[in-house]
Amino acid sequence: MNAMGYYFHAKYEELGSLMAVCDFVVSIEENAEMVIKVVQDFVDEAMKVQGYCPLRDQFKVCSMSDSATQFLDFEALTDYTVTLNPDEQFYQFSSDQTELGKAKLNDVLGHPGCDLQRRLTHVKALEIPQKRLILKFEQVDTEELKDVEIVCDGERAIFKVGEGETSHYHVPNDKKLWETQFMICSMDGRYYIRDLGFVHASRLKLDTKCEVQIQKGCLVDLGKVVHYHFDKAIHLKEPTQPDSSSFYVLRHKKAYEVDPEDFPHLRARPTWVSAEEHIENIQNEINIYAEGQKSSSLGRSMKRDIQIKLKAVSADHCAIAYNPDKGWTISERGKDRASSNGTYVFLKTLKQMRDHMPSDLIPLHDGMIISFVNYELRVRFEDKTPDEVLQQTQAQSAFFAKQDAEIAAKATATAVPARTQPAAKAEPHEVAVAVPIHPGGDGYVAEQVQAAEPVPVTEAVPEAPPVEEQPVAVKAQAPPVQDQEPEVVAQQEPAAQQDAVEAVPVEQAPVVEEK
């Protein structure tokens, strides 16, 4: 539509830097000013090169009947852009409008072509990690993936895993997966995960060695049969303990709710219960108040502090505790073995899931288990040798130097020369009126008035009585003219029944003269 296919290649490096600033996911809420600037820069470039931009303008071109009795008051059309010579593509359906139904995306005249093919995107990591990331399939839907390992060296800033063809690792033959289920980000020498799952979101599975910090908005799955949403998490002070291989913090940038004058308080409510379970057997609301360092146990057994009487929930399922340095945590630590059906913490908050937004950047740690649909991946890190890091750095430089050269070549090959004003058309003579978009308006409306050729009047034809001119200003529609002096036309000879219209330059208003 914009005929600006070269623009992405020309701005590739600049756009890549902007993506790194927003952690490779653009948020309308958090990156609004950046989005506005990027779009405005594109519009400015398109206006300079093409003279129009569908992101800014909408055009409507038509040839109006009874052109001799319709005119425009240009002084009243202060918000209109007027041109006597619209671009060529506005004429392509003027002769035969039945062709409009046969139009294709590349049928616009003068369009250099548009490449809509989806491709795998490579983004350069600013710092190559000293460790290699390995994700091993421990639980799978198909035996072909059993014990398969996904290896990521971190020389690419993003590494996508999913069912789609544009993922760096393609999980085959599973339509339950999202196109990109999640992506691994290599930033500052560390690895992070960001969940992009749409229907089946990714989760973090607890084992007997780790604990996960609970923050407001967290969603926890107990035994794959009930989801609890923690909508309140009050702390005595802001937690300060950093994350580690045994203590996971999912959202570093989120503020904690602190009340030093009250007891720390955690509240959770169910948002989903499996159809195979009885909803009356669950707690409609869980409230936990911190009492020293004591933890609260959850499970099916009556011995638990919080009893959840569901068959898929273990007798001793998990525990929730409060520590001033760690905050609220959930874990299965201290048990001989993990619960039968597992305890999971979703990587997304409930709001992110409902709004179909990606999760925050979550640091990966050795031994962490990532679960999605019926798959489980175990995270493992391996140290690289200095020679390996050097070789990867050199290979990265060579790969992206080649990619930059290819992108520069595409930008040059598809660049559109600066727009020049087309020559005036002798016939038909048209005026296009383009209306800028207004808040709440319908966008640009362009109208063309096709003026008839002046008909010479000979001396033998009697002159009609003079008609007083009554100019009327119009914006989107011309005023009706059926009631204007019909008796004058009846008295004229056939040769004089066509109105004569003077050719008027753009700066002046066309004036109708009837003789």
C-alpha positions, -999 to +999 in steps of 0.1 A: +000+000+000+028+024+008+052+012-019+080+016+006+094-019+006+130-007+009+123+012+041+127-017+065+160-027+050+173+009+051+163+012+088+172-023+098+200-014+122+181+014+138+150-007+143+171-035+157+185-011+184+150+000+193+139-036+197+168-042+221+157-012+242+122-027+247+135-062+253+124-075+218+086-070+225+069-037+218+043-027+243+017+000+233+015+009+270+052+011+278+067+021+244+039+044+231+063+074+224+087+051+206+059+037+184+046+072+176+081+083+165+087+053+143+054+056+126+058+094+121+093+089+106+079+064+082+050+087+072+074+116+067+096+094+044+066+081+025+053+117+019+087+128+007+091+098-017+056+090-028+036+121-020+010+100+000+009+075+028-021+053+037-011+055+074-020+092+071-043+096+041-073+080+027-083+090-009-116+087-026-117+097-063-148+100-083-161+117-114-193+137-106-223+141-130-237+176-138-203+190-134-212+223-150-236+232-122-213+222-093-184+241-080-161+244-050-154+274-028-117+269-021-116+295+006-140+274+027-120+242+021-092+252+044-086+216+056-085+201+020-055+193-001-064+201-038-045+189-068-054+191-105-031+161-113-036+131-089-011+102-091-016+077-119-029+049-097-060+069-089-071+064-126-066+027-129-103+017-125-119+049-140-126+033-174-140+000-163-150-004-127-158-041-131-121-046-130-121-035-094-133-069-083-103-086-100-078-064-083-048-079-065-024-065-040+002-058-066-021-042-092-014-006-081+004+011-110+040+020-104+042-002-073+078-017-071+064-050-056+059-062-021+076-092-005+051-108+020+071-140+025+076-148+062+112-155+071+133-165+101+147-134+117+182-132+132+191-105+157+226-100+169+234-104+206+254-075+220+273-099+243+279-136+238+273-156+271+301-176+287+277-205+291+258-227+266+221-232+272+206-267+267+169-275+269+162-312+272+128-327+265+119-349+296+082-353+289+068-353+254+037-360+233+056-379+207+085-403+212+105-387+185+113-358+208+121-379+239+155-368+253+160-344+223+181-314+233+177-278+220+211-261+221+214-223+222+249-206+222+235-171+227+251-154+197+215-145+185+196-121+207+164-140+203+158-178+198+122-188+192+106-222+199+072-231+186+051-248+159+055-220+133+079-220+104+096-188+116+107-203+149+144-211+152+134-245+167+103-260+151+083-285+172+066-306+145+030-318+142+015-302+172-013-277+165-019-271+202+013-251+203+014-215+195+034-203+164+061-191+188+054-207+222+082-189+239+115-172+230+149-173+247+166-139+249+204-135+252+210-102+270+240-089+291+256-124+290+225-141+305+196-161+292+160-151+297+127-167+287+096-148+275+063-167+271+043-160+240+018-188+243-017-178+234-041-207+242-017-229+262+006-206+282+040-218+294+046-226+331+073-232+356+072-266+373+083-268+409+106-297+421+118-305+456+149-282+453+134-248+443+110-221+456+093-194+435+084-159+447+047-152+446+038-117+435+005-100+430-011-113+397+006-147+399-014-177+387-007-211+402-018-245+389-023-272+416-023-308+401-035-296+367-071-294+381-074-259+397-059-225+390-055-200+419-050-163+412-031-144+439-047-109+438-032-096+470+004-099+483+013-075+511+049-074+524+064-061+555+092-046+535+104-049+499+122-082+493+159-079+485+173-114+480+184-119+444+173-149+424+194-180+422+193-216+410+171-225+440+151-193+443+132-180+412+120-144+409+096-141+379+091-103+377+120-081+387+105-048+374+072-051+393+067-030+424+058-048+457+029-038+478+044-029+512+026-021+545+050-020+575+022-014+599+002-045+591+007-082+590+020-096+557-011-109+539-016-132+509-049-139+492-059-162+463-091-171+446-098-199+420-102-189+384-106-224+368-115-259+380-113-291+359-147-305+348-136-338+363-136-324+398-163-311+421-161-273+425-176-275+460-145-293+472-122-264+468-115-233+488-133-203+474-108-180+489-074-186+505-061-161+531-027-165+547-012-142+573+025-144+582+032-156+617+070-155+622+088-180+599+060-206+599+048-219+565+013-229+555+008-263+540-017-271+512-030-305+502-059-330+502-052-343+537-071-330+567-037-325+584-029-296+560-033-260+570-053-254+538-073-284+526-082-287+489-103-319+485-096-327+449-085-361+437-056-348+416-042-328+445-017-347+466-022-352+503+008-331+510+010-310+479+030-278+485+037-251+511+035-212+511+058-192+534+068-156+541+103-144+546+111-106+548+141-109+524+124-133+500+088-122+503+060-147+497+072-180+482+056-214+471+076-246+470+076-284+474+109-284+494+114-306+524+094-335+508+107-370+500+093-367+464+074-341+444+036-342+442+021-367+417+005-341+394+028-312+400+027-276+411+031-250+384+035-212+383+025-196+350+051-174+334+024-149+326+002-130+351-036-134+348-038-099+332-012-108+306-031-140+297-064-122+294-049-094+274-029-118+252+003-101+261+038-117+264+052-124+298+080-104+315+116-114+309+123-142+333+159-153+341+167-190+334+185-211+360+202-244+360+177-272+368+146-251+360+117-270+344+097-253+317+063-269+310+039-262+281+010-283+268+022-318+274+059-310+271+085-305+298+120-290+292+148-292+317+173-263+317+210-271+318+240-248+314+275-258+302+306-237+304+323-226+271+360-226+266+377-192+257+384-206+223+347-215+217+337-179+227+363-164+204+352-187+175+315-178+181+324-141+182+342-143+149+314-164+133+288-140+146+307-110+131+310-127+097+273-138+096+259-104+105+283-086+082+270-107+053+234-101+064+240-063+066+254-063+031+224-082+018+200-059+035+219-028+021+217-043-014+179-048-010+175-013+003+193+001-028+175-022-052+140-014-040+145+023-032+120+045-049+132+077-065+119+110-052+084+117-064+080+141-093+048+159-102+032+141-132+024+161-163-010+177-166-036+156-183-055+173-212-086+152-209-104+147-187-097+177-165-101+166-129-098+182-095-090+159-065-099+171-031-083+152-002-096+157+034-071+151+062-081+126+090-098+143+119-104+128+154-137+110+151-138+116+113-140+092+084-105+100+070-095+116+038-122+120+012-111+131-023-135+141-049-128+149-086-149+172-106-148+165-143-155+197-162-171+196-197-154+213-226-167+248-231-193+250-260-189+281-281-221+302-285-227+318-319-243+351-325-274+334-340-284+319-307-305+342-286-290+349-252-308+336-221-319+359-194-290+365-170-289+342-140-276+356-107-247+335-094-252+320-059-219+303-049-222+277-023-193+261-003-193+224-001-170+199+017-179+163+010-211+168-011-223+194-036-256+211-031-286+200-051-293+220-082-326+207-095-345+238-084-322+265-099-341+284-127-355+255-147-373+279-171-340+293-184-330+259-199-364+255-216-360+288-235-326+279-250-318+264-284-303+229-284-269+242-292-268+263-261-283+238-236-248+228-224-234+250-197-201+267-204-175+264-177-144+285-176-111+268-168-101+279-134-067+276-118-064+257-084-061+289-064-094+303-076-129+290-072-146+276-103-175+298-113-205+285-132-218+308-160-251+300-176-260+318-208 
